Amino acid sequence: SSGINAEYGNTVRDDEGPEKIWVQTIDWMIKENKTEHRTDQYDNKRLILRRGKEFKMKLKLDKEFDPEKHSIVFTFYTGDKPALSKGTLCTLHESKKLDNKDWGFILESHEKEEVTFKMMTSVSAPVGYYKVLIESICSVTDSAGSPNITKITCPEEIFVLFNCWCPEDSVFLEDEAQREEYVLNDTGLIWVGTYRDFEPIPWNFGQYEVCVLECAVYLLSNANLAVGARSDPVKLTRALSALVNSNDEGGMLWGRWTETYPPNSTDPTEWVGSVEILRQYLLNEEPVRYGQCWVFSGVLTTLLRCLGIPARCVTNFESGHDTDCSYSIDCHYDVEGNPVDDLDDSI
């Protein structure tokens, strides 16, 4: 067995042989990649990538790399039960060229023990944390006639987001101003009040805070959504929308519409952003008290922007409530034409 010391990145090995080639260190080139992928604002030390876009990484080996007899195989996997058929596991051998329709890598350069790779995530990859297994193969066989293979599991996971800059991604936005506003901007305004008396209030979405990404992952782990389905922004958005509201789905934020609120709770009008709500939920693992419509909207917008899905808060006044699932707002009358108010949908 073998592994890497998580603190120093040094190979821990107990099976040496003259032809075995070992990974000494793994360099995800985090600063350069996060800048290229517009994820450098995330307050997270891990590598965060937007799917369907190239990135680079380096390996340092214990021997000089010889492409004639040495090769590297990468396996990326996510979820508790990764499977090739579900899109949650992929094993990569060196490609001739990169295409964002699928995962892949090419060997960009090598000098002595250091090897640099150019890699690609699939544009349809499920979003979330990925573990990485690296196999180093020497074609010179061992005494049993088998190739010399060593395996290393990277101690640090990487995170893959949706990518609205990629035309092949289903969340693609053509307008750069919209990408800046609906994905990258971490502050904004939410309109509150009534249709005759309304005003904007500032809201701190704060999607780059550490707790936000962790809370999104935690919520998805509790969602009725397969890991492979996290590649679909519509299914993922519906799952998170349900989980933000605790009243119906056992989610993260209780709704309450009263004039007064009990001690050790927060009046919905006192919230000024999403981060503290998400932090409390992640810390206590129980619904936060309390929110109302615009608070739910602000929190969901934060979670979606954090995962790379373009989102904004939209306020609707005089909302219709379809109470009988007829997909219409119904008014009822008796045979004499008198209104039957208790059967009506509300506005």
ChimeraX attribute file (.defattr): number of C-alpha atoms within 10 A of each C-alpha:
attribute: neighborCount
match mode: 1-to-1
recipient: residues
	/A:1	9
	/A:2	14
	/A:3	20
	/A:4	20
	/A:5	14
	/A:6	11
	/A:7	8
	/A:8	10
	/A:9	17
	/A:10	15
	/A:11	19
	/A:12	15
	/A:13	16
	/A:14	9
	/A:15	9
	/A:16	10
	/A:17	9
	/A:18	7
	/A:19	18
	/A:20	21
	/A:21	24
	/A:22	24
	/A:23	26
	/A:24	22
	/A:25	19
	/A:26	20
	/A:27	12
	/A:28	18
	/A:29	13
	/A:30	20
	/A:31	13
	/A:32	14
	/A:33	20
	/A:34	20
	/A:35	13
	/A:36	15
	/A:37	18
	/A:38	15
	/A:39	22
	/A:40	19
	/A:41	12
	/A:42	19
	/A:43	14
	/A:44	15
	/A:45	12
	/A:46	16
	/A:47	21
	/A:48	23
	/A:49	28
	/A:50	28
	/A:51	29
	/A:52	27
	/A:53	19
	/A:54	21
	/A:55	22
	/A:56	19
	/A:57	17
	/A:58	19
	/A:59	20
	/A:60	21
	/A:61	19
	/A:62	16
	/A:63	15
	/A:64	15
	/A:65	19
	/A:66	13
	/A:67	11
	/A:68	8
	/A:69	11
	/A:70	18
	/A:71	18
	/A:72	21
	/A:73	15
	/A:74	20
	/A:75	17
	/A:76	20
	/A:77	22
	/A:78	23
	/A:79	17
	/A:80	8
	/A:81	10
	/A:82	16
	/A:83	14
	/A:84	11
	/A:85	9
	/A:86	14
	/A:87	19
	/A:88	23
	/A:89	21
	/A:90	21
	/A:91	15
	/A:92	18
	/A:93	15
	/A:94	16
	/A:95	13
	/A:96	10
	/A:97	10
	/A:98	18
	/A:99	18
	/A:100	20
	/A:101	15
	/A:102	15
	/A:103	24
	/A:104	23
	/A:105	23
	/A:106	18
	/A:107	18
	/A:108	13
	/A:109	11
	/A:110	17
	/A:111	11
	/A:112	12
	/A:113	15
	/A:114	18
	/A:115	18
	/A:116	17
	/A:117	17
	/A:118	17
	/A:119	24
	/A:120	22
	/A:121	23
	/A:122	21
	/A:123	24
	/A:124	22
	/A:125	26
	/A:126	26
	/A:127	26
	/A:128	23
	/A:129	20
	/A:130	19
	/A:131	17
	/A:132	21
	/A:133	17
	/A:134	21
	/A:135	19
	/A:136	19
	/A:137	21
	/A:138	23
	/A:139	15
	/A:140	14
	/A:141	14
	/A:142	15
	/A:143	8
	/A:144	7
	/A:145	8
	/A:146	11
	/A:147	15
	/A:148	20
	/A:149	19
	/A:150	21
	/A:151	20
	/A:152	21
	/A:153	16
	/A:154	18
	/A:155	16
	/A:156	19
	/A:157	18
	/A:158	20
	/A:159	19
	/A:160	22
	/A:161	24
	/A:162	31
	/A:163	28
	/A:164	24
	/A:165	21
	/A:166	18
	/A:167	13
	/A:168	14
	/A:169	22
	/A:170	17
	/A:171	18
	/A:172	16
	/A:173	18
	/A:174	12
	/A:175	10
	/A:176	11
	/A:177	9
	/A:178	15
	/A:179	20
	/A:180	12
	/A:181	16
	/A:182	23
	/A:183	22
	/A:184	19
	/A:185	17
	/A:186	20
	/A:187	14
	/A:188	17
	/A:189	16
	/A:190	17
	/A:191	16
	/A:192	16
	/A:193	11
	/A:194	12
	/A:195	11
	/A:196	6
	/A:197	7
	/A:198	11
	/A:199	11
	/A:200	11
	/A:201	11
	/A:202	12
	/A:203	19
	/A:204	19
	/A:205	25
	/A:206	23
	/A:207	28
	/A:208	22
	/A:209	18
	/A:210	15
	/A:211	22
	/A:212	27
	/A:213	23
	/A:214	15
	/A:215	20
	/A:216	20
	/A:217	17
	/A:218	13
	/A:219	19
	/A:220	19
	/A:221	13
	/A:222	13
	/A:223	18
	/A:224	13
	/A:225	15
	/A:226	15
	/A:227	22
	/A:228	21
	/A:229	17
	/A:230	22
	/A:231	23
	/A:232	17
	/A:233	21
	/A:234	13
	/A:235	14
	/A:236	23
	/A:237	17
	/A:238	12
	/A:239	19
	/A:240	21
	/A:241	19
	/A:242	18
	/A:243	22
	/A:244	24
	/A:245	21
	/A:246	19
	/A:247	15
	/A:248	11
	/A:249	13
	/A:250	15
	/A:251	22
	/A:252	27
	/A:253	24
	/A:254	20
	/A:255	20
	/A:256	16
	/A:257	12
	/A:258	7
	/A:259	6
	/A:260	8
	/A:261	14
	/A:262	9
	/A:263	7
	/A:264	7
	/A:265	10
	/A:266	15
	/A:267	19
	/A:268	20
	/A:269	11
	/A:270	9
	/A:271	16
	/A:272	16
	/A:273	20
	/A:274	23
	/A:275	23
	/A:276	16
	/A:277	24
	/A:278	26
	/A:279	18
	/A:280	17
	/A:281	19
	/A:282	20
	/A:283	11
	/A:284	9
	/A:285	14
	/A:286	15
	/A:287	21
	/A:288	22
	/A:289	21
	/A:290	24
	/A:291	24
	/A:292	16
	/A:293	15
	/A:294	19
	/A:295	24
	/A:296	22
	/A:297	20
	/A:298	24
	/A:299	27
	/A:300	25
	/A:301	24
	/A:302	32
	/A:303	29
	/A:304	24
	/A:305	24
	/A:306	26
	/A:307	24
	/A:308	26
	/A:309	26
	/A:310	23
	/A:311	20
	/A:312	19
	/A:313	19
	/A:314	11
	/A:315	15
	/A:316	13
	/A:317	13
	/A:318	9
	/A:319	9
	/A:320	13
	/A:321	15
	/A:322	15
	/A:323	14
	/A:324	12
	/A:325	8
	/A:326	8
	/A:327	9
	/A:328	12
	/A:329	15
	/A:330	15
	/A:331	13
	/A:332	13
	/A:333	12
	/A:334	8
	/A:335	6
	/A:336	6
	/A:337	8
	/A:338	9
	/A:339	13
	/A:340	11
	/A:341	11
	/A:342	9
	/A:343	13
	/A:344	17
	/A:345	16
	/A:346	15
	/A:347	10
